[in-house]
Amino acid sequence: MEVRRTAVVKLSVPDERHDDLKRTMNTFQDATQRFADRGWAGDDDGYVITSRSRLQPLVYDDIRDDTGLHADLTIAAVNHAVDALSQCVEKMKDGERTSRPVFTSNTTVYNTNAISYFDGYCSLAAYGNGRVHAEYIYPDDSPQADYMESDEWTKKGAKLRYDRQSDTYYLHVSVEQDRDESSAEAESRTVLGVDRNVDGYLAVTSTGAFVGNANLLNHKRREYERRRARLQQQETRSAHLTIQSIGDTFADWSKDFLHRTSKQLVEEAVAHDCSVIAVEKLAGIRERISNASKFQQWAFNELLRQVRYKAEAMGIIVETVNPAYTSQRCSDTECGFTHDKNRDGDEFCCQKCGKELHSDYNAARNIAHKFIQNRRKSGSGGATHHLALKSGALNGSGDYTPATARG
């Protein structure tokens, strides 16, 4: 059985090559967008182009001539664009509304020709004076060094990501290993379920942690909007400059607020020996976002982005699940009764078994449970998954293990 993992390592990039990597990343993003725009424009029959072999020859030469991007990175850009276009087409087939893919993340995709791995460092295709050599920095108590330095794992392609807040590059490397069925099945993973909200607490976990004051975040947003509205009425240059200033201040405060929240969530996962964090897909919770607020959608996405890169740096993967009925289902494994009357605001009371829980805590348990059940049905990974609870863990078959028994 082939087992796949993602090794996430921090890179130490020479100061004189930082700008070369940034330029490479920006150019890759632009190239991907150009491929996606052309694919979205469609073929002669008006269909979105989702085939690399059809899309690549349409703009490949122009992009290479205009940007000078490395050939293998240009190939990776068209693949990246095709993946996004294919996802859009699948949504259309499912009757979901979608729009042209827009690439804004600080990410560069490297295939095995554009990156070379060595003991302790890698070599990346980039602008400037030859390839960039960057050393690996491993976090404490994580499996990343084993993935990267052991001959037992085969390193494939990678994604280079840049975190603006810390001015740091992270390399997400796909690694593979062949295992027999028995060793793959013996592997155990603990899942932390997380329910995200627009009011009350920003996030609630299956272990009973209530993190982040969403009401405070919304209050700060409304306060900023009121000040901005008053200043806009003045129509002076001074007022305009003040609007820019308070806007920057609020943006910085919001990112720091979400940074602290995401840090607490990852610390909760580490404290309970979790290797997976399961959260809802944003597409499935838009109806809970009042007036389709762009700010709240941004907050949901930003919190997930920060959780993802912090978790991956600790060797924890973040997965999303469809949140349908997670707020209505009783999370007691002996019950599982689903009804819209089970939930009343912050209170959850099962109409069948009488189980009473905080509604967000109940939803968080269901999110982790749903992820585990999906994995059991698909048979992917071969690992045994456990749901992290306040006082122990629960596996997909409903068997409970107290925290003391897990060591």
Steps between C-alpha positions, in 0.01 A plus 500: 500500500629845409485746791520872429585781739586870478821610665495869593836661569605857561771621265802711575540704182815709447418869540631584154260249341176598677401740222572237234259257663237771541529594134474134404189460715333811358579396144369149561177646636463725194570211263245279673243777475564542127454128440181501709361806320556337164347173614200682647447684169425158354553311176325556167183343642504721809603225745751568779833338408607251768755303301867591539586370155239734348567804717880501509571569128255792493707734718815312611738669255362848570536451876854371467597791272331763720615375840814290452356257756686169530353242259413249771334769711297605196384140461413496871302823450283352228441189714405721795257695281345185355439360849314818598299505177405134547371577850287782358352268238419239765314765700304597189403137447375486860288810441720729713578856402862565419719759333834531324788375719706782651843421641611718791694264729876525533567153359731352238460140384824309433515172308796266543691670216475844663611390846783277621528355852822454692594419860398806699410726207324529165571674169217703345461636148475880524583832341841648551844346518423130466288284726430588863646271767295508821568308821227312689392613848307228686257571786555314828316172558372464144541227237620743231868406532414130462302571184775713346818323610399134508556278196170326584301794359514602134476873445284617210388850399451787740324830558694803617291732715586841640359637826498878492450541875819316591684568170565127481499238224354155564548199274214247483654182361298197384665183629405139431577163653403144410362302793332167543131501601564400861740785578276758332196380693694516825552873464271707723390860455308724739266761352409835654164630379458879477173690460546860376248774573415860417375581850566376853832315474699503176582132539396213725685167502395141556718508814280773647726801442315828430739729313479861379228758570312538171276766652806713577624461142159606365483791746839628388388472137179698562694762696744541210216527245324769706818708525568456130145609408528816712835589346376438145235766553771760564647460149837649596854380434562478873194280542612281209843449659338418833279240331811334357667507842209350694450244222859383530472491879184290488649263242811447716287447812276247321792295367664497844169397660463210255868416545449452874183297440668272245796452734266386780328252268828344390621487862178316588571247226858451620387462862270212402753332268285571194642444153191631317286812544159476331302817420193581289522604138418869464271429203272302729461767769431813296140499616625558856688814394270798549433694181780306329743737677827515308680578826363191671587287198851647512523422873395139440756459222778681686450294816518179296810623314680580824396173664616308194854638483551488878368143515705378207812644659429262791437202273119526534283495189181706462203349315156637413162324506150586385328640812148389397297400810797520738305754708184284505649155566544360850872432543442214743626196306225282644238740367580716195140622471472795259222758524477877455335533843804352675672840493371819657763775480795405721312207651485151354254249642444177310127440453562125508757421772490828697875570466574865590809682377608842385387504136839602361679232703253245367564621143878477547467137610285429195750663264779271623263201492399581142864520390572162660195340341593640158847351532359164606264492202769601251759265648767763432820515698453168680533672838279460805346836588390609848286796598663722765259574788527682832606196696621250243457380145233317300570289193281458193334190647391686812763354737604750768850528645554723809782752485690321776494176304646676195800614704 
